Amino acid sequence: MSFRQTTIQYIKDILRAKTISEVIYAELQEAHLRKLEAETAAEYADAAIEFNERRIQRLERRLHQHKQEVL
């Protein structure tokens, strides 16, 4: 198939009405993508929470040590 024929077919495919199956499949693909993005965001948030919990513990220990040194 020539470039011209391929281009014409591509344009025809874009302009034609999509079947119900094609619409459902496209929406299903998008739902999977959004789920993956949400899982990534949840993993990042969990890591941020864990990081800050350890940070708080470390800072509280340092504050306690500093108070002991001052006394």
mmCIF file of the C-alpha atoms, coordinates in Angstrom:
data_MODEL
# 
_entry.id   MODEL 
# 
loop_
_atom_site.group_PDB 
_atom_site.id 
_atom_site.type_symbol 
_atom_site.label_atom_id 
_atom_site.label_alt_id 
_atom_site.label_comp_id 
_atom_site.label_asym_id 
_atom_site.label_entity_id 
_atom_site.label_seq_id 
_atom_site.pdbx_PDB_ins_code 
_atom_site.Cartn_x 
_atom_site.Cartn_y 
_atom_site.Cartn_z 
_atom_site.occupancy 
_atom_site.B_iso_or_equiv 
_atom_site.pdbx_formal_charge 
_atom_site.auth_seq_id 
_atom_site.auth_comp_id 
_atom_site.auth_asym_id 
_atom_site.auth_atom_id 
_atom_site.pdbx_PDB_model_num 
ATOM 1  C CA . MET A 1 1  ? 0.000   0.000  0.000  1.00 0.00 ? 1  MET A CA 1 
ATOM 2  C CA . SER A 1 2  ? 1.392   3.379  -0.966 1.00 0.00 ? 2  SER A CA 1 
ATOM 3  C CA . PHE A 1 3  ? 1.802   6.322  1.369  1.00 0.00 ? 3  PHE A CA 1 
ATOM 4  C CA . ARG A 1 4  ? -1.157  8.040  -0.286 1.00 0.00 ? 4  ARG A CA 1 
ATOM 5  C CA . GLN A 1 5  ? -3.418  5.016  0.116  1.00 0.00 ? 5  GLN A CA 1 
ATOM 6  C CA . THR A 1 6  ? -2.322  4.560  3.713  1.00 0.00 ? 6  THR A CA 1 
ATOM 7  C CA . THR A 1 7  ? -3.011  8.223  4.452  1.00 0.00 ? 7  THR A CA 1 
ATOM 8  C CA . ILE A 1 8  ? -6.444  8.111  2.831  1.00 0.00 ? 8  ILE A CA 1 
ATOM 9  C CA . GLN A 1 9  ? -7.331  4.948  4.771  1.00 0.00 ? 9  GLN A CA 1 
ATOM 10 C CA . TYR A 1 10 ? -6.121  6.552  8.014  1.00 0.00 ? 10 TYR A CA 1 
ATOM 11 C CA . ILE A 1 11 ? -8.318  9.610  7.438  1.00 0.00 ? 11 ILE A CA 1 
ATOM 12 C CA . LYS A 1 12 ? -11.314 7.427  6.573  1.00 0.00 ? 12 LYS A CA 1 
ATOM 13 C CA . ASP A 1 13 ? -10.802 5.432  9.780  1.00 0.00 ? 13 ASP A CA 1 
ATOM 14 C CA . ILE A 1 14 ? -10.686 8.621  11.828 1.00 0.00 ? 14 ILE A CA 1 
ATOM 15 C CA . LEU A 1 15 ? -13.848 10.053 10.278 1.00 0.00 ? 15 LEU A CA 1 
ATOM 16 C CA . ARG A 1 16 ? -16.015 6.929  10.308 1.00 0.00 ? 16 ARG A CA 1 
ATOM 17 C CA . ALA A 1 17 ? -18.402 6.294  13.184 1.00 0.00 ? 17 ALA A CA 1 
ATOM 18 C CA . LYS A 1 18 ? -16.935 3.984  15.808 1.00 0.00 ? 18 LYS A CA 1 
ATOM 19 C CA . THR A 1 19 ? -18.697 0.752  16.687 1.00 0.00 ? 19 THR A CA 1 
ATOM 20 C CA . ILE A 1 20 ? -19.971 0.165  20.200 1.00 0.00 ? 20 ILE A CA 1 
ATOM 21 C CA . SER A 1 21 ? -17.209 -2.402 20.719 1.00 0.00 ? 21 SER A CA 1 
ATOM 22 C CA . GLU A 1 22 ? -14.542 0.101  19.686 1.00 0.00 ? 22 GLU A CA 1 
ATOM 23 C CA . VAL A 1 23 ? -15.944 2.750  22.036 1.00 0.00 ? 23 VAL A CA 1 
ATOM 24 C CA . ILE A 1 24 ? -16.119 0.274  24.938 1.00 0.00 ? 24 ILE A CA 1 
ATOM 25 C CA . TYR A 1 25 ? -12.601 -0.986 24.237 1.00 0.00 ? 25 TYR A CA 1 
ATOM 26 C CA . ALA A 1 26 ? -11.193 2.559  24.140 1.00 0.00 ? 26 ALA A CA 1 
ATOM 27 C CA . GLU A 1 27 ? -12.935 3.419  27.416 1.00 0.00 ? 27 GLU A CA 1 
ATOM 28 C CA . LEU A 1 28 ? -11.678 0.181  28.975 1.00 0.00 ? 28 LEU A CA 1 
ATOM 29 C CA . GLN A 1 29 ? -8.107  1.032  27.959 1.00 0.00 ? 29 GLN A CA 1 
ATOM 30 C CA . GLU A 1 30 ? -8.479  4.492  29.489 1.00 0.00 ? 30 GLU A CA 1 
ATOM 31 C CA . ALA A 1 31 ? -9.881  3.004  32.717 1.00 0.00 ? 31 ALA A CA 1 
ATOM 32 C CA . HIS A 1 32 ? -6.871  0.676  32.976 1.00 0.00 ? 32 HIS A CA 1 
ATOM 33 C CA . LEU A 1 33 ? -4.517  3.604  32.418 1.00 0.00 ? 33 LEU A CA 1 
ATOM 34 C CA . ARG A 1 34 ? -6.235  5.755  35.054 1.00 0.00 ? 34 ARG A CA 1 
ATOM 35 C CA . LYS A 1 35 ? -6.109  2.823  37.507 1.00 0.00 ? 35 LYS A CA 1 
ATOM 36 C CA . LEU A 1 36 ? -2.372  2.437  36.940 1.00 0.00 ? 36 LEU A CA 1 
ATOM 37 C CA . GLU A 1 37 ? -1.872  6.162  37.441 1.00 0.00 ? 37 GLU A CA 1 
ATOM 38 C CA . ALA A 1 38 ? -3.901  6.062  40.678 1.00 0.00 ? 38 ALA A CA 1 
ATOM 39 C CA . GLU A 1 39 ? -1.893  3.072  41.930 1.00 0.00 ? 39 GLU A CA 1 
ATOM 40 C CA . THR A 1 40 ? 1.329   4.949  41.188 1.00 0.00 ? 40 THR A CA 1 
ATOM 41 C CA . ALA A 1 41 ? 0.035   7.995  43.060 1.00 0.00 ? 41 ALA A CA 1 
ATOM 42 C CA . ALA A 1 42 ? -0.998  5.798  46.011 1.00 0.00 ? 42 ALA A CA 1 
ATOM 43 C CA . GLU A 1 43 ? 2.437   4.157  46.130 1.00 0.00 ? 43 GLU A CA 1 
ATOM 44 C CA . TYR A 1 44 ? 4.082   7.580  46.057 1.00 0.00 ? 44 TYR A CA 1 
ATOM 45 C CA . ALA A 1 45 ? 1.793   8.849  48.815 1.00 0.00 ? 45 ALA A CA 1 
ATOM 46 C CA . ASP A 1 46 ? 2.502   5.767  50.960 1.00 0.00 ? 46 ASP A CA 1 
ATOM 47 C CA . ALA A 1 47 ? 6.230   6.313  50.513 1.00 0.00 ? 47 ALA A CA 1 
ATOM 48 C CA . ALA A 1 48 ? 5.877   9.999  51.434 1.00 0.00 ? 48 ALA A CA 1 
ATOM 49 C CA . ILE A 1 49 ? 3.914   9.099  54.566 1.00 0.00 ? 49 ILE A CA 1 
ATOM 50 C CA . GLU A 1 50 ? 6.501   6.520  55.609 1.00 0.00 ? 50 GLU A CA 1 
ATOM 51 C CA . PHE A 1 51 ? 9.353   8.939  54.922 1.00 0.00 ? 51 PHE A CA 1 
ATOM 52 C CA . ASN A 1 52 ? 7.756   11.671 57.017 1.00 0.00 ? 52 ASN A CA 1 
ATOM 53 C CA . GLU A 1 53 ? 6.927   9.280  59.863 1.00 0.00 ? 53 GLU A CA 1 
ATOM 54 C CA . ARG A 1 54 ? 10.608  8.272  60.063 1.00 0.00 ? 54 ARG A CA 1 
ATOM 55 C CA . ARG A 1 55 ? 11.621  11.914 59.767 1.00 0.00 ? 55 ARG A CA 1 
ATOM 56 C CA . ILE A 1 56 ? 9.321   12.898 62.645 1.00 0.00 ? 56 ILE A CA 1 
ATOM 57 C CA . GLN A 1 57 ? 10.738  10.105 64.814 1.00 0.00 ? 57 GLN A CA 1 
ATOM 58 C CA . ARG A 1 58 ? 14.294  11.158 64.010 1.00 0.00 ? 58 ARG A CA 1 
ATOM 59 C CA . LEU A 1 59 ? 13.597  14.825 64.726 1.00 0.00 ? 59 LEU A CA 1 
ATOM 60 C CA . GLU A 1 60 ? 11.814  14.027 67.974 1.00 0.00 ? 60 GLU A CA 1 
ATOM 61 C CA . ARG A 1 61 ? 14.828  11.939 69.097 1.00 0.00 ? 61 ARG A CA 1 
ATOM 62 C CA . ARG A 1 62 ? 17.185  14.782 68.198 1.00 0.00 ? 62 ARG A CA 1 
ATOM 63 C CA . LEU A 1 63 ? 15.009  17.283 70.044 1.00 0.00 ? 63 LEU A CA 1 
ATOM 64 C CA . HIS A 1 64 ? 14.968  15.043 73.108 1.00 0.00 ? 64 HIS A CA 1 
ATOM 65 C CA . GLN A 1 65 ? 18.780  14.643 72.913 1.00 0.00 ? 65 GLN A CA 1 
ATOM 66 C CA . HIS A 1 66 ? 19.215  18.394 72.551 1.00 0.00 ? 66 HIS A CA 1 
ATOM 67 C CA . LYS A 1 67 ? 17.049  19.055 75.598 1.00 0.00 ? 67 LYS A CA 1 
ATOM 68 C CA . GLN A 1 68 ? 19.114  16.546 77.605 1.00 0.00 ? 68 GLN A CA 1 
ATOM 69 C CA . GLU A 1 69 ? 22.350  18.233 76.536 1.00 0.00 ? 69 GLU A CA 1 
ATOM 70 C CA . VAL A 1 70 ? 21.096  21.669 77.556 1.00 0.00 ? 70 VAL A CA 1 
ATOM 71 C CA . LEU A 1 71 ? 20.159  20.489 81.050 1.00 0.00 ? 71 LEU A CA 1 
# 
